[in-house]
Amino acid sequence: MNFVLDTNIVSFIINNYQSVINTFDARIQPGDTVLICPVVWFEVRRGLLANNSVKKMRRFEVLLQNFVWQDYGAPDWELAAQLWKQRQKAGRPVGDADLLIAVFATNRNATLVTDNTKDFDGLGVTLENWRVV
């Protein structure tokens, strides 16, 4: 199984939210892949840099050793453009970051783990919330 962790889930882990860490440990099985979405990497890293959080930056770097990096490709940008158009037309705009995270997970057949499931409603992505598990 493939997983993509949203920014808030990564933040919970590096801030030692034990319930999320326990769920991560229990949910990830041998053979599973955890992908780091470039948008999530950027959001987490910029926040840590802005707050000069050296300890948390180290935790983030250790956590990243468990993840696989993949960049966005043309199919991601095409799907993002199509979904953006659909949402605009339906009067349900979505922020670019959330849209790009959803597309990243969708195109990699990954489950998106987030504490903000409502932000991803209607984007066709499989969701789990490890904060409430």
N, CA, C and O atoms as a printed pandas DataFrame, in Angstrom:
     atom_number atom_name residue_name chain_id  residue_number  x_coord  y_coord  z_coord
0              1         N          MET        A               1    0.841   -1.180    0.000
1              2        CA          MET        A               1    0.000    0.000    0.000
2              3         C          MET        A               1    0.888    1.247    0.000
3              4         O          MET        A               1    1.972    1.249    0.584
4              5         N          ASN        A               2    0.421    2.288   -0.653
5              6        CA          ASN        A               2    1.135    3.558   -0.675
6              7         C          ASN        A               2    0.421    4.574    0.208
7              8         O          ASN        A               2   -0.808    4.618    0.260
8              9         N          PHE        A               3    1.205    5.382    0.894
9             10        CA          PHE        A               3    0.661    6.437    1.739
10            11         C          PHE        A               3    1.364    7.757    1.428
11            12         O          PHE        A               3    2.550    7.784    1.102
12            13         N          VAL        A               4    0.618    8.835    1.534
13            14        CA          VAL        A               4    1.154   10.190    1.505
14            15         C          VAL        A               4    0.634   10.867    2.769
15            16         O          VAL        A               4   -0.570   10.868    3.024
16            17         N          LEU        A               5    1.536   11.441    3.558
17            18        CA          LEU        A               5    1.135   12.127    4.781
18            19         C          LEU        A               5    0.992   13.610    4.500
19            20         O          LEU        A               5    1.888   14.235    3.932
20            21         N          ASP        A               6   -0.138   14.168    4.899
21            22        CA          ASP        A               6   -0.367   15.607    4.770
22            23         C          ASP        A               6    0.524   16.342    5.771
23            24         O          ASP        A               6    1.057   15.741    6.704
24            25         N          THR        A               7    0.670   17.612    5.567
25            26        CA          THR        A               7    1.525   18.450    6.405
26            27         C          THR        A               7    1.172   18.333    7.881
27            28         O          THR        A               7    2.062   18.255    8.728
28            29         N          ASN        A               8   -0.121   18.320    8.194
29            30        CA          ASN        A               8   -0.502   18.274    9.611
30            31         C          ASN        A               8   -0.108   16.957   10.269
31            32         O          ASN        A               8    0.240   16.946   11.450
32            33         N          ILE        A               9   -0.154   15.867    9.546
33            34        CA          ILE        A               9    0.235   14.572   10.113
34            35         C          ILE        A               9    1.743   14.526   10.339
35            36         O          ILE        A               9    2.204   14.042   11.372
36            37         N          VAL        A              10    2.509   15.028    9.376
37            38        CA          VAL        A              10    3.966   15.102    9.560
38            39         C          VAL        A              10    4.282   15.972   10.769
39            40         O          VAL        A              10    5.159   15.636   11.565
40            41         N          SER        A              11    3.580   17.075   10.911
41            42        CA          SER        A              11    3.799   17.970   12.059
42            43         C          SER        A              11    3.480   17.275   13.378
43            44         O          SER        A              11    4.211   17.434   14.355
44            45         N          PHE        A              12    2.401   16.512   13.410
45            46        CA          PHE        A              12    2.070   15.771   14.636
46            47         C          PHE        A              12    3.188   14.804   14.993
47            48         O          PHE        A              12    3.541   14.662   16.164
48            49         N          ILE        A              13    3.742   14.143   13.991
49            50        CA          ILE        A              13    4.808   13.173   14.253
50            51         C          ILE        A              13    6.052   13.873   14.784
51            52         O          ILE        A              13    6.631   13.430   15.776
52            53         N          ILE        A              14    6.468   14.951   14.146
53            54        CA          ILE        A              14    7.694   15.611   14.606
54            55         C          ILE        A              14    7.484   16.374   15.914
55            56         O          ILE        A              14    8.446   16.756   16.580
56            57         N          ASN        A              15    6.209   16.595   16.277
57            58        CA          ASN        A              15    5.902   17.204   17.568
58            59         C          ASN        A              15    5.563   16.155   18.631
59            60         O          ASN        A              15    5.048   16.482   19.700
60            61         N          ASN        A              16    5.859   14.893   18.320
61            62        CA          ASN        A              16    5.714   13.775   19.258
62            63         C          ASN        A              16    4.288   13.518   19.741
63            64         O          ASN        A              16    4.085   13.183   20.908
64            65         N          TYR        A              17    3.298   13.672   18.858
65            66        CA          TYR        A              17    1.937   13.258   19.203
66            67         C          TYR        A              17    1.932   11.736   19.185
67            68         O          TYR        A              17    1.894   11.118   18.121
68            69         N          GLN        A              18    1.969   11.144   20.358
69            70        CA          GLN        A              18    2.174    9.708   20.477
70            71         C          GLN        A              18    1.084    8.894   19.790
71            72         O          GLN        A              18    1.380    7.847   19.214
72            73         N          SER        A              19   -0.163    9.343   19.836
73            74        CA          SER        A              19   -1.230    8.572   19.201
74            75         C          SER        A              19   -1.024    8.479   17.688
75            76         O          SER        A              19   -1.295    7.436   17.094
76            77         N          VAL        A              20   -0.551    9.553   17.064
77            78        CA          VAL        A              20   -0.294    9.535   15.622
78            79         C          VAL        A              20    0.928    8.678   15.323
79            80         O          VAL        A              20    0.934    7.933   14.343
80            81         N          ILE        A              21    1.946    8.770   16.143
81            82        CA          ILE        A              21    3.145    7.945   15.969
82            83         C          ILE        A              21    2.780    6.468   16.110
83            84         O          ILE        A              21    3.237    5.638   15.324
84            85         N          ASN        A              22    1.967    6.140   17.099
85            86        CA          ASN        A              22    1.538    4.750   17.292
86            87         C          ASN        A              22    0.762    4.239   16.083
87            88         O          ASN        A              22    0.961    3.103   15.652
88            89         N          THR        A              23   -0.125    5.075   15.532
89            90        CA          THR        A              23   -0.899    4.671   14.367
90            91         C          THR        A              23    0.018    4.498   13.158
91            92         O          THR        A              23   -0.144    3.550   12.389
92            93         N          PHE        A              24    0.976    5.403   12.985
93            94        CA          PHE        A              24    1.961    5.285   11.904
94            95         C          PHE        A              24    2.676    3.942   12.023
95            96         O          PHE        A              24    2.780    3.199   11.047
96            97         N          ASP        A              25    3.164    3.637   13.213
97            98        CA          ASP        A              25    3.896    2.383   13.432
98            99         C          ASP        A              25    3.025    1.156   13.175
99           100         O          ASP        A              25    3.499    0.155   12.638
100          101         N          ALA        A              26    1.756    1.235   13.558
101          102        CA          ALA        A              26    0.853    0.098   13.396
102          103         C          ALA        A              26    0.350   -0.035   11.955
103          104         O          ALA        A              26    0.146   -1.145   11.464
104          105         N          ARG        A              27    0.157    1.077   11.298
105          106        CA          ARG        A              27   -0.473    1.075    9.971
106          107         C          ARG        A              27    0.504    0.748    8.843
107          108         O          ARG        A              27    0.118    0.114    7.861
108          109         N          ILE        A              28    1.755    1.168    8.969
109          110        CA          ILE        A              28    2.735    0.921    7.917
110          111         C          ILE        A              28    3.281   -0.494    8.072
111          112         O          ILE        A              28    3.873   -0.845    9.092
112          113         N          GLN        A              29    3.069   -1.282    7.050
113          114        CA          GLN        A              29    3.469   -2.681    7.058
114          115         C          GLN        A              29    4.653   -2.895    6.110
115          116         O          GLN        A              29    4.890   -2.081    5.218
116          117         N          PRO        A              30    5.398   -3.996    6.304
117          118        CA          PRO        A              30    6.474   -4.304    5.355
118          119         C          PRO        A              30    5.920   -4.330    3.929
119          120         O          PRO        A              30    4.871   -4.918    3.668
120          121         N          GLY        A              31    6.630   -3.695    3.029
121          122        CA          GLY        A              31    6.188   -3.613    1.645
122          123         C          GLY        A              31    5.399   -2.357    1.321
123          124         O          GLY        A              31    5.227   -2.022    0.149
124          125         N          ASP        A              32    4.916   -1.654    2.345
125          126        CA          ASP        A              32    4.221   -0.387    2.119
126          127         C          ASP        A              32    5.233    0.690    1.766
127          128         O          ASP        A              32    6.404    0.602    2.135
128          129         N          THR        A              33    4.774    1.697    1.055
129          130        CA          THR        A              33    5.616    2.826    0.687
130          131         C          THR        A              33    4.992    4.104    1.209
131          132         O          THR        A              33    3.803    4.350    1.010
132          133         N          VAL        A              34    5.793    4.915    1.878
133          134        CA          VAL        A              34    5.351    6.235    2.318
134          135         C          VAL        A              34    6.086    7.242    1.434
135          136         O          VAL        A              34    7.314    7.322    1.442
136          137         N          LEU        A              35    5.313    7.994    0.686
137          138        CA          LEU        A              35    5.867    8.973   -0.244
138          139         C          LEU        A              35    5.855   10.353    0.393
139          140         O          LEU        A              35    4.906   10.706    1.092
140          141         N          ILE        A              36    6.900   11.133    0.157
141          142        CA          ILE        A              36    6.892   12.517    0.613
142          143         C          ILE        A              36    6.490   13.381   -0.583
143          144         O          ILE        A              36    7.163   13.403   -1.614
144          145         N          CYS        A              37    5.402   14.071   -0.417
145          146        CA          CYS        A              37    4.917   14.997   -1.441
146          147         C          CYS        A              37    5.769   16.264   -1.376
147          148         O          CYS        A              37    5.971   16.808   -0.291
148          149         N          PRO        A              38    6.273   16.743   -2.513
149          150        CA          PRO        A              38    7.099   17.950   -2.483
150          151         C          PRO        A              38    6.421   19.150   -1.827
151          152         O          PRO        A              38    7.090   19.949   -1.172
152          153         N          VAL        A              39    5.105   19.289   -1.991
153          154        CA          VAL        A              39    4.396   20.404   -1.357
154          155         C          VAL        A              39    4.425   20.254    0.162
155          156         O          VAL        A              39    4.618   21.238    0.876
156          157         N          VAL        A              40    4.236   19.047    0.653
157          158        CA          VAL        A              40    4.283   18.807    2.097
158          159         C          VAL        A              40    5.692   19.080    2.621
159          160         O          VAL        A              40    5.860   19.733    3.650
160          161         N          TRP        A              41    6.690   18.585    1.915
161          162        CA          TRP        A              41    8.089   18.847    2.312
162          163         C          TRP        A              41    8.314   20.348    2.443
163          164         O          TRP        A              41    8.887   20.807    3.431
164          165         N          PHE        A              42    7.868   21.109    1.456
165          166        CA          PHE        A              42    8.035   22.567    1.452
166          167         C          PHE        A              42    7.299   23.209    2.634
167          168         O          PHE        A              42    7.866   24.046    3.337
168          169         N          GLU        A              43    6.042   22.819    2.853
169          170        CA          GLU        A              43    5.270   23.432    3.936
170          171         C          GLU        A              43    5.901   23.151    5.302
171          172         O          GLU        A              43    5.993   24.047    6.141
172          173         N          VAL        A              44    6.331   21.919    5.522
173          174        CA          VAL        A              44    6.939   21.569    6.807
174          175         C          VAL        A              44    8.276   22.295    6.966
175          176         O          VAL        A              44    8.534   22.920    7.994
176          177         N          ARG        A              45    9.108   22.206    5.951
177          178        CA          ARG        A              45   10.447   22.792    6.046
178          179         C          ARG        A              45   10.406   24.308    6.245
179          180         O          ARG        A              45   11.146   24.841    7.071
180          181         N          ARG        A              46    9.554   25.001    5.502
181          182        CA          ARG        A              46    9.489   26.459    5.651
182          183         C          ARG        A              46    9.031   26.852    7.046
183          184         O          ARG        A              46    9.506   27.842    7.603
184          185         N          GLY        A              47    8.115   26.082    7.609
185          186        CA          GLY        A              47    7.647   26.366    8.968
186          187         C          GLY        A              47    8.749   26.167    9.995
187          188         O          GLY        A              47    8.911   26.970   10.913
188          189         N          LEU        A              48    9.500   25.095    9.832
189          190        CA          LEU        A              48   10.600   24.827   10.766
190          191         C          LEU        A              48   11.701   25.872   10.637
191          192         O          LEU        A              48   12.266   26.308   11.640
192          193         N          LEU        A              49   12.004   26.272    9.417
193          194        CA          LEU        A              49   13.011   27.308    9.199
194          195         C          LEU        A              49   12.546   28.651    9.779
195          196         O          LEU        A              49   13.327   29.359   10.414
196          197         N          ALA        A              50   11.287   28.992    9.561
197          198        CA          ALA        A              50   10.748   30.265   10.053
198          199         C          ALA        A              50   10.810   30.351   11.570
199          200         O          ALA        A              50   11.006   31.425   12.138
200          201         N          ASN        A              51   10.640   29.200   12.220
201          202        CA          ASN        A              51   10.645   29.166   13.688
202          203         C          ASN        A              51   12.004   28.779   14.259
203          204         O          ASN        A              51   12.165   28.647   15.472
204          205         N          ASN        A              52   12.978   28.598   13.370
205          206        CA          ASN        A              52   14.318   28.208   13.798
206          207         C          ASN        A              52   14.272   26.987   14.723
207          208         O          ASN        A              52   14.937   26.945   15.758
208          209         N          SER        A              53   13.481   26.008   14.325
209          210        CA          SER        A              53   13.254   24.800   15.125
210          211         C          SER        A              53   14.286   23.729   14.788
211          212         O          SER        A              53   14.001   22.802   14.031
212          213         N          VAL        A              54   15.463   23.857   15.343
213          214        CA          VAL        A              54   16.573   22.960   15.030
214          215         C          VAL        A              54   16.255   21.517   15.427
215          216         O          VAL        A              54   16.477   20.591   14.646
216          217         N          LYS        A              55   15.735   21.331   16.641
217          218        CA          LYS        A              55   15.414   19.979   17.120
218          219         C          LYS        A              55   14.362   19.310   16.240
219          220         O          LYS        A              55   14.494   18.145   15.865
220          221         N          LYS        A              56   13.324   20.064   15.920
221          222        CA          LYS        A              56   12.250   19.505   15.093
222          223         C          LYS        A              56   12.727   19.263   13.670
223          224         O          LYS        A              56   12.262   18.335   13.007
224          225         N          MET        A              57   13.655   20.094   13.194
225          226        CA          MET        A              57   14.212   19.881   11.855
226          227         C          MET        A              57   14.966   18.556   11.827
227          228         O          MET        A              57   14.890   17.818   10.845
228          229         N          ARG        A              58   15.689   18.253   12.899
229          230        CA          ARG        A              58   16.388   16.960   12.971
230          231         C          ARG        A              58   15.388   15.808   12.957
231          232         O          ARG        A              58   15.597   14.802   12.278
232          233         N          ARG        A              59   14.302   15.963   13.712
233          234        CA          ARG        A              59   13.266   14.920   13.724
234          235         C          ARG        A              59   12.672   14.730   12.327
235          236         O          ARG        A              59   12.436   13.607   11.882
236          237         N          PHE        A              60   12.437   15.852   11.650
237          238        CA          PHE        A              60   11.894   15.796   10.290
238          239         C          PHE        A              60   12.857   15.059    9.362
239          240         O          PHE        A              60   12.433   14.215    8.572
240          241         N          GLU        A              61   14.129   15.369    9.452
241          242        CA          GLU        A              61   15.127   14.713    8.603
242          243         C          GLU        A              61   15.211   13.213    8.889
243          244         O          GLU        A              61   15.390   12.419    7.966
244          245         N          VAL        A              62   15.087   12.826   10.136
245          246        CA          VAL        A              62   15.077   11.401   10.490
246          247         C          VAL        A              62   13.817   10.739    9.930
247          248         O          VAL        A              62   13.885    9.647    9.366
248          249         N          LEU        A              63   12.672   11.401   10.086
249          250        CA          LEU        A              63   11.418   10.864    9.563
250          251         C          LEU        A              63   11.498   10.662    8.053
251          252         O          LEU        A              63   11.015    9.657    7.531
252          253         N          LEU        A              64   12.103   11.613    7.358
253          254        CA          LEU        A              64   12.203   11.539    5.894
254          255         C          LEU        A              64   12.964   10.308    5.410
255          256         O          LEU        A              64   12.797    9.885    4.266
256          257         N          GLN        A              65   13.796    9.735    6.269
257          258        CA          GLN        A              65   14.529    8.531    5.885
258          259         C          GLN        A              65   13.583    7.355    5.623
259          260         O          GLN        A              65   13.963    6.382    4.972
260          261         N          ASN        A              66   12.349    7.450    6.134
261          262        CA          ASN        A              66   11.343    6.411    5.924
262          263         C          ASN        A              66   10.506    6.648    4.668
263          264         O          ASN        A              66    9.687    5.806    4.300
264          265         N          PHE        A              67   10.708    7.794    4.009
265          266        CA          PHE        A              67    9.868    8.193    2.885
266          267         C          PHE        A              67   10.599    8.057    1.560
267          268         O          PHE        A              67   11.829    8.028    1.505
268          269         N          VAL        A              68    9.820    7.975    0.506
269          270        CA          VAL        A              68   10.345    7.961   -0.860
270          271         C          VAL        A              68    9.952    9.288   -1.510
271          272         O          VAL        A              68    8.790    9.694   -1.473
272          273         N          TRP        A              69   10.945    9.956   -2.105
273          274        CA          TRP        A              69   10.705   11.221   -2.791
274          275         C          TRP        A              69   10.315   10.953   -4.241
275          276         O          TRP        A              69   10.947   10.150   -4.928
276          277         N          GLN        A              70    9.273   11.631   -4.695
277          278        CA          GLN        A              70    8.918   11.643   -6.107
278          279         C          GLN        A              70    8.531   13.060   -6.469
279          280         O          GLN        A              70    7.865   13.750   -5.698
280          281         N          ASP        A              71    8.954   13.492   -7.653
281          282        CA          ASP        A              71    8.579   14.815   -8.137
282          283         C          ASP        A              71    7.255   14.754   -8.882
283          284         O          ASP        A              71    6.769   13.683   -9.246
284          285         N          TYR        A              72    6.690   15.926   -9.096
285          286        CA          TYR        A              72    5.495   16.032   -9.928
286          287         C          TYR        A              72    5.882   15.845  -11.385
287          288         O          TYR        A              72    6.982   16.211  -11.797
288          289         N          GLY        A              73    4.968   15.273  -12.161
289          290        CA          GLY        A              73    5.166   15.100  -13.595
290          291         C          GLY        A              73    3.982   15.679  -14.349
291          292         O          GLY        A              73    3.028   16.168  -13.745
292          293         N          ALA        A              74    4.047   15.621  -15.648
293          294        CA          ALA        A              74    2.993   16.178  -16.501
294          295         C          ALA        A              74    1.601   15.634  -16.159
295          296         O          ALA        A              74    0.647   16.412  -16.153
296          297         N          PRO        A              75    1.438   14.319  -15.871
297          298        CA          PRO        A              75    0.094   13.831  -15.522
298          299         C          PRO        A              75   -0.462   14.484  -14.243
299          300         O          PRO        A              75   -1.671   14.680  -14.120
300          301         N          ASP        A              76    0.415   14.812  -13.309
301          302        CA          ASP        A              76   -0.034   15.477  -12.081
302          303         C          ASP        A              76   -0.570   16.874  -12.392
303          304         O          ASP        A              76   -1.636   17.264  -11.916
304          305         N          TRP        A              77    0.179   17.608  -13.190
305          306        CA          TRP        A              77   -0.234   18.979  -13.520
306          307         C          TRP        A              77   -1.518   18.978  -14.343
307          308         O          TRP        A              77   -2.364   19.853  -14.164
308          309         N          GLU        A              78   -1.672   18.013  -15.237
309          310        CA          GLU        A              78   -2.895   17.926  -16.036
310          311         C          GLU        A              78   -4.107   17.631  -15.157
311          312         O          GLU        A              78   -5.142   18.286  -15.278
312          313         N          LEU        A              79   -3.974   16.644  -14.273
313          314        CA          LEU        A              79   -5.091   16.325  -13.379
314          315         C          LEU        A              79   -5.410   17.508  -12.477
315          316         O          LEU        A              79   -6.581   17.804  -12.237
316          317         N          ALA        A              80   -4.395   18.180  -11.978
317          318        CA          ALA        A              80   -4.622   19.348  -11.122
318          319         C          ALA        A              80   -5.402   20.427  -11.875
319          320         O          ALA        A              80   -6.334   21.018  -11.330
320          321         N          ALA        A              81   -5.028   20.675  -13.107
321          322        CA          ALA        A              81   -5.731   21.691  -13.899
322          323         C          ALA        A              81   -7.192   21.296  -14.129
323          324         O          ALA        A              81   -8.092   22.129  -14.026
324          325         N          GLN        A              82   -7.415   20.018  -14.439
325          326        CA          GLN        A              82   -8.784   19.546  -14.679
326          327         C          GLN        A              82   -9.636   19.636  -13.408
327          328         O          GLN        A              82  -10.770   20.112  -13.446
328          329         N          LEU        A              83   -9.082   19.179  -12.293
329          330        CA          LEU        A              83   -9.822   19.246  -11.025
330          331         C          LEU        A              83  -10.076   20.691  -10.603
331          332         O          LEU        A              83  -11.149   21.012  -10.093
332          333         N          TRP        A              84   -9.099   21.554  -10.812
333          334        CA          TRP        A              84   -9.270   22.968  -10.464
334          335         C          TRP        A              84  -10.436   23.550  -11.257
335          336         O          TRP        A              84  -11.284   24.254  -10.708
336          337         N          LYS        A              85  -10.468   23.247  -12.553
337          338        CA          LYS        A              85  -11.548   23.733  -13.418
338          339         C          LYS        A              85  -12.902   23.217  -12.926
339          340         O          LYS        A              85  -13.859   23.985  -12.825
340          341         N          GLN        A              86  -12.986   21.927  -12.623
341          342        CA          GLN        A              86  -14.242   21.339  -12.155
342          343         C          GLN        A              86  -14.722   22.000  -10.870
343          344         O          GLN        A              86  -15.898   22.333  -10.728
344          345         N          ARG        A              87  -13.793   22.183   -9.939
345          346        CA          ARG        A              87  -14.167   22.779   -8.654
346          347         C          ARG        A              87  -14.592   24.240   -8.823
347          348         O          ARG        A              87  -15.550   24.681   -8.187
348          349         N          GLN        A              88  -13.894   24.989   -9.668
349          350        CA          GLN        A              88  -14.268   26.385   -9.919
350          351         C          GLN        A              88  -15.666   26.455  -10.517
351          352         O          GLN        A              88  -16.497   27.256  -10.089
352          353         N          LYS        A              89  -15.915   25.611  -11.508
353          354        CA          LYS        A              89  -17.208   25.595  -12.197
354          355         C          LYS        A              89  -18.342   25.235  -11.239
355          356         O          LYS        A              89  -19.457   25.738  -11.370
356          357         N          ALA        A              90  -18.048   24.362  -10.277
357          358        CA          ALA        A              90  -19.051   23.936   -9.297
358          359         C          ALA        A              90  -19.189   24.930   -8.139
359          360         O          ALA        A              90  -20.012   24.733   -7.246
360          361         N          GLY        A              91  -18.382   25.998   -8.156
361          362        CA          GLY        A              91  -18.437   26.971   -7.068
362          363         C          GLY        A              91  -17.816   26.460   -5.779
363          364         O          GLY        A              91  -18.158   26.920   -4.689
364          365         N          ARG        A              92  -16.898   25.501   -5.910
365          366        CA          ARG        A              92  -16.217   24.911   -4.752
366          367         C          ARG        A              92  -14.710   25.013   -4.935
367          368         O          ARG        A              92  -14.038   23.990   -5.071
368          369         N          PRO        A              93  -14.169   26.221   -4.941
369          370        CA          PRO        A              93  -12.721   26.352   -5.174
370          371         C          PRO        A              93  -11.919   25.620   -4.105
371          372         O          PRO        A              93  -12.377   25.405   -2.983
372          373         N          VAL        A              94  -10.714   25.250   -4.496
373          374        CA          VAL        A              94   -9.810   24.531   -3.589
374          375         C          VAL        A              94   -8.452   25.219   -3.665
375          376         O          VAL        A              94   -8.041   25.687   -4.727
376          377         N          GLY        A              95   -7.765   25.275   -2.533
377          378        CA          GLY        A              95   -6.430   25.874   -2.509
378          379         C          GLY        A              95   -5.441   25.055   -3.310
379          380         O          GLY        A              95   -5.543   23.831   -3.389
380          381         N          ASP        A              96   -4.481   25.748   -3.906
381          382        CA          ASP        A              96   -3.495   25.065   -4.743
382          383         C          ASP        A              96   -2.727   23.990   -3.994
383          384         O          ASP        A              96   -2.516   22.901   -4.529
384          385         N          ALA        A              97   -2.306   24.269   -2.773
385          386        CA          ALA        A              97   -1.514   23.281   -2.030
386          387         C          ALA        A              97   -2.322   22.005   -1.805
387          388         O          ALA        A              97   -1.825   20.907   -2.059
388          389         N          ASP        A              98   -3.560   22.136   -1.332
389          390        CA          ASP        A              98   -4.384   20.947   -1.097
390          391         C          ASP        A              98   -4.656   20.204   -2.397
391          392         O          ASP        A              98   -4.628   18.974   -2.428
392          393         N          LEU        A              99   -4.916   20.935   -3.457
393          394        CA          LEU        A              99   -5.158   20.315   -4.751
394          395         C          LEU        A              99   -3.943   19.515   -5.207
395          396         O          LEU        A              99   -4.080   18.380   -5.662
396          397         N          LEU        A             100   -2.763   20.100   -5.086
397          398        CA          LEU        A             100   -1.542   19.417   -5.525
398          399         C          LEU        A             100   -1.205   18.210   -4.661
399          400         O          LEU        A             100   -0.690   17.212   -5.164
400          401         N          ILE        A             101   -1.490   18.292   -3.369
401          402        CA          ILE        A             101   -1.269   17.141   -2.484
402          403         C          ILE        A             101   -2.228   16.013   -2.855
403          404         O          ILE        A             101   -1.821   14.853   -2.922
404          405         N          ALA        A             102   -3.496   16.342   -3.095
405          406        CA          ALA        A             102   -4.490   15.333   -3.472
406          407         C          ALA        A             102   -4.121   14.654   -4.787
407          408         O          ALA        A             102   -4.209   13.432   -4.904
408          409         N          VAL        A             103   -3.711   15.441   -5.770
409          410        CA          VAL        A             103   -3.324   14.894   -7.072
410          411         C          VAL        A             103   -2.102   13.994   -6.941
411          412         O          VAL        A             103   -2.039   12.927   -7.552
412          413         N          PHE        A             104   -1.139   14.426   -6.148
413          414        CA          PHE        A             104    0.061   13.626   -5.917
414          415         C          PHE        A             104   -0.319   12.246   -5.383
415          416         O          PHE        A             104    0.172   11.229   -5.874
416          417         N          ALA        A             105   -1.190   12.216   -4.381
417          418        CA          ALA        A             105   -1.617   10.932   -3.803
418          419         C          ALA        A             105   -2.432   10.115   -4.803
419          420         O          ALA        A             105   -2.204    8.915   -4.958
420          421         N          THR        A             106   -3.364   10.750   -5.468
421          422        CA          THR        A             106   -4.231   10.049   -6.421
422          423         C          THR        A             106   -3.438    9.376   -7.522
423          424         O          THR        A             106   -3.661    8.204   -7.825
424          425         N          ASN        A             107   -2.511   10.109   -8.121
425          426        CA          ASN        A             107   -1.751    9.563   -9.250
426          427         C          ASN        A             107   -0.734    8.507   -8.850
427          428         O          ASN        A             107   -0.121    7.870   -9.707
428          429         N          ARG        A             108   -0.556    8.322   -7.553
429          430        CA          ARG        A             108    0.362    7.284   -7.075
430          431         C          ARG        A             108   -0.392    6.168   -6.348
431          432         O          ARG        A             108    0.201    5.356   -5.637
432          433         N          ASN        A             109   -1.717    6.150   -6.544
433          434        CA          ASN        A             109   -2.582    5.160   -5.898
434          435         C          ASN        A             109   -2.295    5.079   -4.401
435          436         O          ASN        A             109   -2.215    3.994   -3.825
436          437         N          ALA        A             110   -2.144    6.234   -3.796
437          438        CA          ALA        A             110   -1.802    6.307   -2.375
438          439         C          ALA        A             110   -2.989    6.809   -1.563
439          440         O          ALA        A             110   -3.835    7.558   -2.053
440          441         N          THR        A             111   -3.022    6.379   -0.325
441          442        CA          THR        A             111   -3.970    6.907    0.645
442          443         C          THR        A             111   -3.368    8.164    1.242
443          444         O          THR        A             111   -2.224    8.161    1.698
444          445         N          LEU        A             112   -4.143    9.238    1.236
445          446        CA          LEU        A             112   -3.694   10.492    1.831
446          447         C          LEU        A             112   -4.118   10.507    3.293
447          448         O          LEU        A             112   -5.300   10.383    3.611
448          449         N          VAL        A             113   -3.145   10.659    4.170
449          450        CA          VAL        A             113   -3.401   10.688    5.606
450          451         C          VAL        A             113   -3.399   12.150    6.042
451          452         O          VAL        A             113   -2.397   12.850    5.898
452          453         N          THR        A             114   -4.541   12.604    6.579
453          454        CA          THR        A             114   -4.697   14.002    6.945
454          455         C          THR        A             114   -5.648   14.143    8.122
455          456         O          THR        A             114   -6.513   13.296    8.346
456          457         N          ASP        A             115   -5.477   15.213    8.861
457          458        CA          ASP        A             115   -6.429   15.559    9.912
458          459         C          ASP        A             115   -7.466   16.552    9.377
459          460         O          ASP        A             115   -8.376   16.960   10.099
460          461         N          ASN        A             116   -7.319   16.930    8.122
461          462        CA          ASN        A             116   -8.240   17.896    7.491
462          463         C          ASN        A             116   -8.969   17.232    6.325
463          464         O          ASN        A             116   -8.854   17.688    5.187
464          465         N          THR        A             117   -9.705   16.179    6.590
465          466        CA          THR        A             117  -10.348   15.439    5.509
466          467         C          THR        A             117  -11.308   16.320    4.708
467          468         O          THR        A             117  -11.462   16.118    3.503
468          469         N          LYS        A             118  -11.945   17.278    5.347
469          470        CA          LYS        A             118  -12.894   18.129    4.627
470          471         C          LYS        A             118  -12.222   18.953    3.534
471          472         O          LYS        A             118  -12.862   19.306    2.543
472          473         N          ASP        A             119  -10.939   19.263    3.705
473          474        CA          ASP        A             119  -10.211   20.035    2.687
474          475         C          ASP        A             119  -10.068   19.271    1.388
475          476         O          ASP        A             119   -9.816   19.868    0.341
476          477         N          PHE        A             120  -10.227   17.947    1.440
477          478        CA          PHE        A             120   -9.993   17.112    0.270
478          479         C          PHE        A             120  -11.270   16.477   -0.272
479          480         O          PHE        A             120  -11.215   15.660   -1.191
480          481         N          ASP        A             121  -12.419   16.849    0.293
481          482        CA          ASP        A             121  -13.700   16.332   -0.192
482          483         C          ASP        A             121  -13.878   16.645   -1.673
483          484         O          ASP        A             121  -13.605   17.755   -2.129
484          485         N          GLY        A             122  -14.334   15.658   -2.399
485          486        CA          GLY        A             122  -14.648   15.864   -3.803
486          487         C          GLY        A             122  -13.450   15.878   -4.734
487          488         O          GLY        A             122  -13.586   16.223   -5.908
488          489         N          LEU        A             123  -12.275   15.508   -4.231
489          490        CA          LEU        A             123  -11.086   15.494   -5.085
490          491         C          LEU        A             123  -10.708   14.079   -5.523
491          492         O          LEU        A             123   -9.702   13.896   -6.209
492          493         N          GLY        A             124  -11.496   13.084   -5.137
493          494        CA          GLY        A             124  -11.278   11.725   -5.601
494          495         C          GLY        A             124  -10.116   10.993   -4.967
495          496         O          GLY        A             124   -9.654    9.988   -5.507
496          497         N          VAL        A             125   -9.635   11.472   -3.835
497          498        CA          VAL        A             125   -8.490   10.857   -3.179
498          499         C          VAL        A             125   -8.978   10.010   -2.001
499          500         O          VAL        A             125   -9.910   10.398   -1.296
500          501         N          THR        A             126   -8.349    8.859   -1.792
501          502        CA          THR        A             126   -8.650    8.014   -0.645
502          503         C          THR        A             126   -8.023    8.640    0.590
503          504         O          THR        A             126   -6.848    9.008    0.575
504          505         N          LEU        A             127   -8.804    8.762    1.661
505          506        CA          LEU        A             127   -8.360    9.476    2.862
506          507         C          LEU        A             127   -8.393    8.595    4.104
507          508         O          LEU        A             127   -9.229    7.701    4.236
508          509         N          GLU        A             128   -7.461    8.873    5.010
509          510        CA          GLU        A             128   -7.488    8.329    6.370
510          511         C          GLU        A             128   -7.078    9.458    7.306
511          512         O          GLU        A             128   -6.276   10.323    6.956
512          513         N          ASN        A             129   -7.648    9.425    8.502
513          514        CA          ASN        A             129   -7.251   10.384    9.538
514          515         C          ASN        A             129   -6.682    9.608   10.709
515          516         O          ASN        A             129   -7.421    8.975   11.462
516          517         N          TRP        A             130   -5.362    9.658   10.860
517          518        CA          TRP        A             130   -4.691    8.913   11.933
518          519         C          TRP        A             130   -4.764    9.635   13.254
519          520         O          TRP        A             130   -4.348    9.080   14.271
520          521         N          ARG        A             131   -5.269   10.831   13.283
521          522        CA          ARG        A             131   -5.391   11.548   14.543
522          523         C          ARG        A             131   -6.584   11.017   15.344
523          524         O          ARG        A             131   -6.575   11.071   16.574
524          525         N          VAL        A             132   -7.585   10.515   14.671
525          526        CA          VAL        A             132   -8.793   10.047   15.351
526          527         C          VAL        A             132   -8.917    8.532   15.391
527          528         O          VAL        A             132   -9.904    8.004   15.904
528          529         N          VAL        A             133   -7.922    7.825   14.851
529          530        CA          VAL        A             133   -7.992    6.357   14.817
530          531         C          VAL        A             133   -7.877    5.809   16.221
531          532         O          VAL        A             133   -7.913    4.594   16.415
